[in-house]
Amino acid sequence: MDEAFRDWADSDDDDLEKENRILNEQINELLNESEAPKDNKWDFSDEPWDHYDALHNKVTEDGDEEDRFKFDPSKASEFLLEDEESPESYAQSLAEEADYTQSLSTIQIHSPRLTNAAQNPKSKAYFSRPPDSNEGCDTMWASAIDTPCINNLVGVFHNYGVQFADNFGDWMNGCEADKFRTIEDIASYKARLVYNVTGLPCIASRTSFEVEPIRTSMTTTNPLPVTAPNNPRVTSGYRFNDITDDVEYILEALKPQSDPTRVTRFKSCLCFYDGQMEVYDYGTCDVDIYYSNTLRTYIPMDSAIHEMCSTLQLSLGLVFQKWLKEQIRESALVPGSGQASSSLKSKFKASIKLRDRVLKDGRVLMNDIIDVSGFMDSCVDVNLMDECGDELSQRFMNHKPNKILTVATTGLVIAIPMAKYLQVPVVYARKERSIVMADTFTASYSSKTVGQKRELLVSKNHITPEDRILIIDDFLSSGSSQEALLRIVSDAGAETVGIGVLLEKVYESGRKALSGYDVPVESLVRVASVSDGVMTLVEEEGFDDEEIRKK
């Protein structure tokens, strides 16, 4: 027994010595890694540029990282637009820019992530990568705005083909003087510094917060506490050039001692810089102190982002959804021919047929009334109406209507074919009360063809508040009859999802009359004008090969 115990103890000691040896080896490896040369110090960094080389098999060349991060005031001439001006004026502008650049160089705010990018040799390949063309992007920028607002910025500019390589939102003040700089100075400094490091155009932001001072002459609906006017800490105005916890602290302190309508202001400044041009735009939000908090920052930021987008559209020629227009143009043209493809023409086959029929068989009567009774009123071309119903129903398919509402009897010629393709019932408004219509929704309207002050009636049993109504008619002129149907739908508590017509008289502005209802309006053929018995139709995009080639 004793010998067995000694053997077991000896084996246990051997295992313990082995484990200690392995542990010592691991510790030595860690110590060696911590003492590794400076070139390997980024092996443990976890920024996106640290992984870009490995994922894309890029070879990074070391450069002078310190120069990328250095803010050099001597390069002030780079910040001036080339313009035709006198040598004296140019010299004065250069001196002013140099003074401004020198002033910016004293700012000490910094971003740890930007410092990493400036000193890390792997970041160069990351910021030099091409934009993602699969997402419709053809331009690469960088940003330095508050992190919670980055999705808004990305979403707005993505429609214009701009991709943001990265956002540097972790800025910290470096000294007390930074708290007293203007928001324009801070935004400009951030934008230029990010440009120096990444080589990409940059949009940077800074938001300030202000509380108006209380004046003794001010009359308020809610008087202040007796102690408030005597306390300069309450009556004084306050201004912060950044949204920090200090804003919440001052609001908590002032709210109990201030009139609820005391005004606070959030002001956001965006600065765009691309090495040649510098652009500023602003967003402002005034809030009563009772409702004021740091979440209100999103409002001026959103306004500033959209203002900046509008400005850069004009300055840089940004095109809304350029990638989509190019795809439509490429798909519409037969390769090598420059002509419209048959698939695009077939998509608008019914519109083209109706257009030709209007020009061929339509007539202009007295008072500029258009007569199409030969194929869509007294005598109906059912095949043409069926094709028109198919095409028009496709335009409203995604709106998911569950009923079609039209006017008897002219609207039925297109409403019934559409109902077949949408698989929904048709409800039509009568112009005279029927014996079976006990309780009805009623709306008045006027028209050139039926006279003044007519009424439309729809039985209350046919429309419920749960319905999604699609209004269909043959003509859109002044919009009077369609507006009457909209009032009927509103009285029923239902929702109108769209208005569709066969022919639209553009010159009578019916579409504009319906614009206040915020409902999509679709028409197959649009009449531009009627003069001396001659109809002029609007040249629709997609019908003409030359128009397609211009897109």
PLY file of the C-alpha trace (Angstrom):
ply
format ascii 1.0
element vertex 551
property float x
property float y
property float z
element edge 550
property int vertex1
property int vertex2
end_header
0.00 0.00 0.00
2.80 2.47 0.92
4.67 1.77 -2.33
1.49 2.33 -4.36
0.89 5.65 -2.57
4.47 6.79 -3.21
4.14 5.93 -6.92
0.88 7.94 -7.14
2.46 10.92 -5.34
5.50 10.86 -7.64
3.29 10.83 -10.75
1.22 13.71 -9.35
4.38 15.76 -8.78
5.44 15.07 -12.37
2.10 16.35 -13.70
2.36 19.46 -11.56
5.86 20.17 -12.81
4.66 19.73 -16.41
1.79 22.17 -15.89
4.11 24.72 -14.31
6.51 24.39 -17.21
3.71 24.98 -19.76
2.46 27.97 -17.78
5.95 29.49 -17.68
6.27 29.09 -21.41
2.97 30.91 -21.99
4.02 33.74 -19.69
7.32 34.08 -21.53
5.48 34.26 -24.87
3.26 37.05 -23.59
6.27 38.93 -22.26
8.02 38.58 -25.58
4.94 39.87 -27.44
4.68 42.90 -25.15
8.35 43.67 -25.90
7.86 43.25 -29.64
9.16 45.96 -32.02
7.00 49.03 -32.68
6.07 47.70 -36.15
3.90 44.99 -34.53
2.06 47.19 -32.02
-1.10 47.20 -34.17
-1.49 43.40 -34.15
-3.88 43.75 -31.21
-5.86 46.71 -32.56
-9.48 45.97 -33.48
-10.38 48.81 -35.86
-11.89 48.03 -39.31
-8.69 49.05 -41.11
-6.76 46.44 -39.10
-8.65 43.65 -40.85
-8.95 45.16 -44.33
-5.50 44.03 -45.54
-6.07 40.42 -44.56
-9.55 40.29 -46.08
-8.51 41.84 -49.39
-4.92 40.58 -49.64
-3.53 44.11 -49.59
0.12 44.89 -48.91
0.54 48.05 -46.86
3.56 50.25 -47.37
4.78 52.14 -44.35
4.69 55.89 -44.68
5.22 58.93 -42.55
2.25 58.53 -40.24
3.15 61.58 -38.18
2.79 63.86 -41.23
-0.68 62.48 -41.88
-1.80 63.51 -38.40
0.02 66.84 -38.27
-2.12 69.95 -38.84
0.11 72.27 -40.84
-0.95 75.95 -40.91
1.62 76.69 -43.62
-0.59 74.93 -46.17
-3.27 77.61 -46.02
-3.15 78.09 -49.81
-4.61 74.63 -50.24
-7.83 75.84 -48.63
-8.51 78.63 -51.13
-10.71 78.25 -54.18
-9.06 79.17 -57.44
-10.72 82.34 -58.64
-9.97 85.20 -60.95
-8.91 88.02 -58.64
-6.21 90.65 -58.41
-2.84 89.76 -56.88
-3.55 92.13 -53.97
-6.90 90.51 -53.25
-5.42 87.04 -53.55
-2.59 87.94 -51.17
-5.09 89.32 -48.66
-7.21 86.18 -48.91
-4.14 84.04 -48.47
-3.11 85.98 -45.38
-6.59 85.72 -43.87
-6.69 81.99 -44.52
-3.24 81.57 -43.01
-4.35 83.43 -39.88
-7.48 81.30 -39.64
-5.50 78.09 -40.15
-3.02 79.21 -37.50
-5.93 79.81 -35.14
-7.31 76.33 -35.80
-3.94 74.77 -35.10
-4.24 75.81 -31.44
-7.31 73.60 -30.96
-6.46 70.48 -28.99
-9.56 68.31 -29.29
-8.67 64.81 -30.39
-10.20 61.51 -31.44
-8.50 58.32 -30.21
-9.77 56.42 -33.26
-8.43 59.09 -35.62
-5.09 58.98 -33.81
-5.06 55.21 -34.34
-5.81 55.66 -38.04
-3.11 58.31 -38.42
-0.40 56.18 -36.83
-1.50 52.78 -38.09
0.04 51.91 -41.50
-2.85 49.54 -42.24
-5.38 52.37 -42.45
-4.11 53.76 -45.76
-5.41 50.82 -47.80
-8.72 50.91 -45.93
-9.44 54.56 -46.76
-8.18 54.14 -50.34
-10.66 51.38 -51.14
-13.20 52.01 -53.92
-16.86 52.67 -53.06
-19.30 49.77 -53.15
-20.82 49.95 -56.62
-23.19 47.10 -55.79
-24.88 49.47 -53.35
-25.06 52.22 -55.97
-22.17 54.23 -54.52
-19.59 56.01 -56.68
-18.03 58.37 -54.11
-16.20 57.70 -50.83
-16.26 60.23 -47.98
-15.53 60.23 -44.25
-17.42 61.86 -41.38
-16.85 63.22 -37.91
-20.31 63.73 -36.46
-22.03 62.56 -33.30
-22.32 58.79 -33.46
-26.12 58.65 -32.79
-26.69 60.78 -35.91
-24.51 58.82 -38.34
-27.34 56.63 -39.66
-29.26 59.74 -40.66
-26.25 61.15 -42.51
-25.52 57.86 -44.27
-29.17 57.40 -45.29
-29.53 60.88 -46.78
-26.31 60.85 -48.81
-26.62 57.21 -49.91
-29.37 58.36 -52.28
-26.71 60.46 -54.00
-24.13 57.68 -54.36
-22.00 58.68 -51.36
-20.52 55.99 -49.12
-18.92 56.90 -45.80
-15.71 54.97 -45.15
-15.87 55.60 -41.41
-17.20 57.99 -38.80
-15.00 59.47 -36.08
-17.40 60.38 -33.30
-15.22 59.94 -30.19
-13.87 63.51 -29.87
-12.66 64.83 -26.53
-11.61 68.31 -25.46
-7.88 68.65 -24.99
-7.84 71.85 -22.93
-10.17 74.37 -21.31
-9.78 76.77 -24.25
-11.50 74.25 -26.54
-14.76 74.84 -24.64
-14.78 78.49 -25.72
-14.18 78.03 -29.44
-17.06 78.58 -31.86
-18.89 75.58 -33.26
-17.70 76.65 -36.72
-14.06 76.46 -35.62
-14.50 73.05 -34.03
-16.39 71.61 -37.03
-13.83 73.02 -39.46
-10.91 71.67 -37.43
-12.45 68.19 -37.28
-13.24 68.12 -41.01
-9.75 69.26 -42.02
-8.02 66.91 -39.64
-9.99 63.90 -40.85
-9.23 64.92 -44.44
-5.51 65.11 -43.64
-5.55 61.62 -42.16
-7.88 59.79 -44.55
-7.46 61.79 -47.76
-11.27 61.72 -48.11
-13.77 64.59 -48.18
-15.25 64.92 -44.73
-18.45 66.17 -43.10
-17.95 67.18 -39.45
-20.40 68.55 -36.90
-20.62 70.47 -33.67
-23.76 71.38 -31.73
-24.09 74.18 -29.21
-26.67 74.76 -26.47
-27.87 78.11 -25.18
-30.24 79.28 -22.44
-31.59 82.80 -22.81
-31.01 85.19 -19.91
-33.93 86.44 -17.85
-34.60 90.16 -18.14
-36.43 91.94 -15.33
-38.55 93.80 -17.87
-39.82 90.56 -19.37
-43.45 89.77 -18.64
-44.21 86.12 -18.18
-47.42 84.20 -17.92
-46.00 82.14 -15.07
-44.16 84.38 -12.58
-40.82 83.18 -11.29
-40.25 82.34 -7.65
-39.45 85.36 -5.51
-35.83 84.26 -5.06
-35.19 83.69 -8.76
-34.71 87.30 -10.00
-32.24 87.97 -7.20
-30.08 84.97 -8.07
-27.68 85.76 -10.91
-27.09 82.06 -11.47
-30.73 81.76 -12.47
-31.14 84.95 -14.46
-27.88 84.63 -16.41
-27.70 83.15 -19.88
-25.64 80.06 -20.57
-23.88 78.74 -23.64
-22.08 75.45 -24.26
-20.28 74.63 -27.51
-20.84 70.90 -27.08
-23.65 68.66 -25.87
-22.31 66.98 -22.73
-23.60 66.03 -19.30
-23.19 69.68 -18.30
-26.26 70.48 -20.41
-28.43 68.08 -18.43
-27.02 69.41 -15.14
-27.82 73.04 -15.99
-31.32 72.13 -17.17
-32.09 70.24 -13.97
-30.90 73.22 -11.94
-32.75 75.92 -13.93
-36.11 74.27 -14.62
-37.52 74.67 -11.07
-36.44 78.33 -10.98
-37.42 79.37 -14.51
-40.57 80.17 -16.39
-41.54 77.02 -18.39
-41.45 79.08 -21.59
-37.87 80.27 -21.11
-36.21 79.61 -24.46
-33.34 77.21 -24.97
-31.64 76.78 -28.32
-29.85 73.84 -29.92
-27.76 74.85 -32.94
-25.88 72.36 -35.11
-23.14 73.32 -37.53
-21.99 70.98 -40.31
-18.75 71.62 -42.15
-17.83 69.92 -45.44
-14.19 69.99 -46.50
-12.55 68.26 -49.48
-9.17 69.95 -49.67
-10.39 72.70 -51.99
-13.80 73.80 -50.79
-15.24 74.42 -47.34
-19.02 74.62 -46.84
-21.05 75.34 -43.71
-24.71 74.63 -43.04
-26.81 74.94 -39.92
-29.84 73.58 -38.15
-31.56 75.30 -35.22
-34.20 74.17 -32.73
-35.73 76.50 -30.11
-37.34 74.64 -27.21
-39.10 75.82 -24.06
-36.96 74.92 -21.08
-39.76 72.78 -19.67
-39.41 70.37 -22.63
-35.69 70.82 -23.19
-33.25 67.90 -23.00
-30.26 66.61 -24.92
-32.44 64.40 -27.13
-33.56 67.57 -28.92
-30.11 67.59 -30.55
-31.41 65.21 -33.21
-33.75 67.91 -34.59
-31.16 70.55 -35.61
-28.77 67.82 -36.75
-31.42 66.42 -39.09
-32.13 69.89 -40.44
-28.43 70.63 -40.93
-27.85 67.31 -42.73
-30.62 67.99 -45.23
-29.45 71.58 -45.75
-25.92 70.35 -46.37
-27.22 67.77 -48.84
-29.12 70.47 -50.76
-26.05 72.73 -50.83
-23.71 69.98 -52.04
-26.19 68.99 -54.72
-25.63 72.39 -56.31
-21.92 72.68 -55.47
-20.80 69.18 -56.49
-23.54 68.20 -58.93
-24.83 65.28 -56.85
-27.59 63.38 -58.65
-30.46 61.75 -56.77
-30.45 57.97 -57.29
-28.07 58.23 -60.22
-27.33 54.50 -60.06
-31.03 53.67 -60.41
-31.47 55.95 -63.41
-28.43 54.40 -65.06
-29.78 50.90 -64.49
-33.14 51.89 -65.96
-31.44 53.44 -68.97
-29.22 50.39 -69.52
-32.13 47.98 -69.19
-34.27 50.10 -71.50
-31.74 50.16 -74.32
-30.90 47.23 -76.55
-27.11 46.70 -76.35
-25.30 48.35 -79.26
-28.43 49.83 -80.84
-29.28 52.76 -78.57
-32.97 51.95 -79.10
-35.62 51.19 -76.53
-36.01 47.51 -75.76
-39.22 45.66 -76.57
-39.73 44.82 -72.88
-40.01 48.52 -71.98
-42.38 49.17 -74.86
-44.56 46.20 -73.90
-44.74 47.48 -70.32
-46.48 50.64 -71.60
-48.36 48.90 -74.41
-51.82 49.85 -73.13
-50.81 53.48 -72.56
-49.43 53.70 -76.08
-52.58 52.17 -77.55
-54.84 54.53 -75.58
-52.67 57.46 -76.58
-52.93 56.57 -80.27
-56.68 56.07 -79.97
-57.19 59.46 -78.34
-55.25 61.16 -81.12
-57.09 59.20 -83.81
-60.71 59.12 -82.59
-60.86 61.82 -79.91
-62.62 65.08 -80.71
-62.62 68.54 -79.17
-66.11 69.99 -78.68
-67.28 73.43 -77.61
-65.90 74.75 -74.30
-62.81 72.58 -74.90
-64.67 69.41 -73.89
-62.86 66.25 -75.05
-65.15 63.66 -76.62
-63.93 60.05 -76.41
-67.36 58.47 -76.44
-66.46 56.45 -79.53
-64.27 54.01 -77.56
-64.69 54.58 -73.80
-68.19 55.94 -73.16
-71.22 55.39 -75.39
-69.29 52.74 -77.32
-66.63 50.90 -75.33
-63.58 49.14 -76.74
-63.55 46.35 -74.16
-60.19 44.94 -75.27
-58.51 48.32 -74.94
-60.15 48.94 -71.55
-59.05 45.50 -70.38
-55.42 46.22 -71.29
-55.62 49.66 -69.68
-57.11 48.09 -66.55
-54.22 45.63 -66.40
-51.55 48.33 -66.70
-53.19 50.76 -64.29
-53.82 48.05 -61.71
-50.09 47.19 -61.71
-49.31 50.72 -60.56
-51.44 50.27 -57.43
-50.67 46.64 -56.68
-48.26 47.49 -53.86
-50.82 49.78 -52.19
-53.01 46.73 -51.47
-56.51 48.21 -51.97
-59.46 46.04 -50.97
-62.18 48.02 -52.79
-62.46 50.26 -55.85
-64.68 53.33 -55.68
-65.80 55.02 -58.91
-68.58 57.15 -60.41
-71.43 55.68 -62.39
-71.42 55.17 -65.24
-68.33 56.50 -67.01
-65.91 55.30 -64.34
-67.12 51.71 -64.58
-65.49 51.18 -67.99
-62.04 51.13 -66.35
-63.00 50.24 -62.75
-64.41 46.81 -63.62
-61.33 45.59 -65.59
-59.08 46.84 -62.80
-61.18 45.05 -60.19
-60.68 41.82 -62.13
-56.89 42.14 -62.01
-56.78 43.37 -58.41
-59.40 40.83 -57.32
-61.41 43.39 -55.34
-65.08 44.48 -55.48
-66.26 47.70 -57.16
-68.37 50.26 -55.33
-69.82 53.02 -57.50
-71.32 56.36 -56.52
-74.71 57.18 -58.00
-75.71 60.64 -59.17
-79.33 60.10 -58.15
-80.79 58.35 -55.12
-82.05 54.84 -55.73
-85.07 53.32 -53.99
-82.80 50.79 -52.30
-80.44 53.45 -50.91
-81.78 54.25 -47.44
-78.72 55.61 -45.63
-75.95 57.16 -47.75
-72.76 59.18 -47.75
-73.29 62.31 -49.85
-70.88 64.79 -51.44
-71.50 67.54 -53.99
-69.35 68.40 -56.99
-69.44 70.33 -60.25
-68.38 69.49 -63.79
-68.46 70.98 -67.27
-70.08 67.89 -68.74
-72.80 67.23 -66.12
-73.50 70.74 -64.90
-73.16 72.51 -61.62
-73.95 71.31 -58.09
-74.44 67.63 -58.67
-74.34 65.06 -55.89
-72.66 61.69 -55.48
-74.26 59.13 -53.19
-72.78 55.91 -51.81
-74.62 53.49 -49.54
-73.12 53.35 -46.04
-73.31 49.56 -46.17
-70.67 49.42 -48.91
-67.74 51.24 -47.20
-66.41 50.49 -43.71
-63.64 52.13 -41.64
-61.40 49.10 -42.27
-61.44 49.54 -46.07
-58.49 50.63 -48.21
-60.13 52.45 -51.11
-58.72 52.98 -54.60
-60.58 55.77 -56.46
-60.88 55.19 -60.22
-62.38 57.44 -62.89
-62.19 58.05 -66.61
-61.09 61.71 -66.53
-59.16 63.98 -64.16
-60.03 67.57 -65.01
-60.62 70.02 -62.18
-60.51 67.20 -59.64
-64.00 68.05 -58.38
-65.53 64.56 -58.71
-62.43 62.87 -57.28
-62.47 65.28 -54.34
-66.13 64.42 -53.71
-65.21 60.73 -53.59
-62.34 61.53 -51.20
-64.81 63.27 -48.87
-67.08 60.24 -48.97
-64.19 57.94 -48.04
-63.22 60.32 -45.24
-66.79 60.41 -43.91
-66.78 56.61 -43.85
-63.55 56.59 -41.82
-61.81 54.51 -44.50
-58.39 55.12 -46.07
-57.77 56.23 -49.67
-54.66 54.54 -51.08
-54.63 56.10 -54.54
-56.42 57.76 -57.45
-56.21 56.36 -60.98
-57.62 57.78 -64.24
-57.42 57.04 -67.93
-57.02 60.63 -69.15
-55.72 63.65 -67.24
-56.22 67.24 -68.37
-52.97 68.74 -67.14
-54.00 72.27 -68.09
-56.92 72.24 -65.62
-54.67 71.55 -62.60
-56.79 68.78 -61.12
-53.69 67.04 -59.78
-52.70 70.19 -57.89
-56.20 70.45 -56.38
-55.81 66.90 -55.00
-52.24 67.35 -53.75
-53.39 68.35 -50.27
-54.78 64.87 -49.66
-51.31 63.28 -49.93
-52.63 60.47 -52.16
-50.73 59.10 -55.20
-52.36 59.97 -58.53
-51.73 57.90 -61.68
-52.92 58.51 -65.24
-52.30 56.63 -68.48
-52.53 59.57 -70.89
-52.04 63.25 -70.08
-53.45 66.05 -72.23
-51.17 69.08 -72.16
-53.51 71.54 -73.88
-56.56 71.97 -76.08
-56.50 74.87 -78.53
-58.48 75.55 -81.71
-59.85 72.02 -81.73
-56.40 70.44 -81.46
-55.25 68.26 -78.54
-51.61 68.24 -77.46
-50.52 65.30 -75.33
-47.67 65.19 -72.83
-44.66 63.23 -74.04
-44.34 60.61 -71.29
-40.92 59.34 -70.24
-40.38 55.82 -71.45
-42.46 56.10 -74.62
-39.93 57.90 -76.77
-36.57 56.36 -77.64
-34.86 59.74 -77.68
-36.13 60.53 -74.17
-34.76 57.21 -72.93
-31.34 57.91 -74.40
-31.22 61.25 -72.59
-31.80 59.64 -69.18
0 1
1 2
2 3
3 4
4 5
5 6
6 7
7 8
8 9
9 10
10 11
11 12
12 13
13 14
14 15
15 16
16 17
17 18
18 19
19 20
20 21
21 22
22 23
23 24
24 25
25 26
26 27
27 28
28 29
29 30
30 31
31 32
32 33
33 34
34 35
35 36
36 37
37 38
38 39
39 40
40 41
41 42
42 43
43 44
44 45
45 46
46 47
47 48
48 49
49 50
50 51
51 52
52 53
53 54
54 55
55 56
56 57
57 58
58 59
59 60
60 61
61 62
62 63
63 64
64 65
65 66
66 67
67 68
68 69
69 70
70 71
71 72
72 73
73 74
74 75
75 76
76 77
77 78
78 79
79 80
80 81
81 82
82 83
83 84
84 85
85 86
86 87
87 88
88 89
89 90
90 91
91 92
92 93
93 94
94 95
95 96
96 97
97 98
98 99
99 100
100 101
101 102
102 103
103 104
104 105
105 106
106 107
107 108
108 109
109 110
110 111
111 112
112 113
113 114
114 115
115 116
116 117
117 118
118 119
119 120
120 121
121 122
122 123
123 124
124 125
125 126
126 127
127 128
128 129
129 130
130 131
131 132
132 133
133 134
134 135
135 136
136 137
137 138
138 139
139 140
140 141
141 142
142 143
143 144
144 145
145 146
146 147
147 148
148 149
149 150
150 151
151 152
152 153
153 154
154 155
155 156
156 157
157 158
158 159
159 160
160 161
161 162
162 163
163 164
164 165
165 166
166 167
167 168
168 169
169 170
170 171
171 172
172 173
173 174
174 175
175 176
176 177
177 178
178 179
179 180
180 181
181 182
182 183
183 184
184 185
185 186
186 187
187 188
188 189
189 190
190 191
191 192
192 193
193 194
194 195
195 196
196 197
197 198
198 199
199 200
200 201
201 202
202 203
203 204
204 205
205 206
206 207
207 208
208 209
209 210
210 211
211 212
212 213
213 214
214 215
215 216
216 217
217 218
218 219
219 220
220 221
221 222
222 223
223 224
224 225
225 226
226 227
227 228
228 229
229 230
230 231
231 232
232 233
233 234
234 235
235 236
236 237
237 238
238 239
239 240
240 241
241 242
242 243
243 244
244 245
245 246
246 247
247 248
248 249
249 250
250 251
251 252
252 253
253 254
254 255
255 256
256 257
257 258
258 259
259 260
260 261
261 262
262 263
263 264
264 265
265 266
266 267
267 268
268 269
269 270
270 271
271 272
272 273
273 274
274 275
275 276
276 277
277 278
278 279
279 280
280 281
281 282
282 283
283 284
284 285
285 286
286 287
287 288
288 289
289 290
290 291
291 292
292 293
293 294
294 295
295 296
296 297
297 298
298 299
299 300
300 301
301 302
302 303
303 304
304 305
305 306
306 307
307 308
308 309
309 310
310 311
311 312
312 313
313 314
314 315
315 316
316 317
317 318
318 319
319 320
320 321
321 322
322 323
323 324
324 325
325 326
326 327
327 328
328 329
329 330
330 331
331 332
332 333
333 334
334 335
335 336
336 337
337 338
338 339
339 340
340 341
341 342
342 343
343 344
344 345
345 346
346 347
347 348
348 349
349 350
350 351
351 352
352 353
353 354
354 355
355 356
356 357
357 358
358 359
359 360
360 361
361 362
362 363
363 364
364 365
365 366
366 367
367 368
368 369
369 370
370 371
371 372
372 373
373 374
374 375
375 376
376 377
377 378
378 379
379 380
380 381
381 382
382 383
383 384
384 385
385 386
386 387
387 388
388 389
389 390
390 391
391 392
392 393
393 394
394 395
395 396
396 397
397 398
398 399
399 400
400 401
401 402
402 403
403 404
404 405
405 406
406 407
407 408
408 409
409 410
410 411
411 412
412 413
413 414
414 415
415 416
416 417
417 418
418 419
419 420
420 421
421 422
422 423
423 424
424 425
425 426
426 427
427 428
428 429
429 430
430 431
431 432
432 433
433 434
434 435
435 436
436 437
437 438
438 439
439 440
440 441
441 442
442 443
443 444
444 445
445 446
446 447
447 448
448 449
449 450
450 451
451 452
452 453
453 454
454 455
455 456
456 457
457 458
458 459
459 460
460 461
461 462
462 463
463 464
464 465
465 466
466 467
467 468
468 469
469 470
470 471
471 472
472 473
473 474
474 475
475 476
476 477
477 478
478 479
479 480
480 481
481 482
482 483
483 484
484 485
485 486
486 487
487 488
488 489
489 490
490 491
491 492
492 493
493 494
494 495
495 496
496 497
497 498
498 499
499 500
500 501
501 502
502 503
503 504
504 505
505 506
506 507
507 508
508 509
509 510
510 511
511 512
512 513
513 514
514 515
515 516
516 517
517 518
518 519
519 520
520 521
521 522
522 523
523 524
524 525
525 526
526 527
527 528
528 529
529 530
530 531
531 532
532 533
533 534
534 535
535 536
536 537
537 538
538 539
539 540
540 541
541 542
542 543
543 544
544 545
545 546
546 547
547 548
548 549
549 550
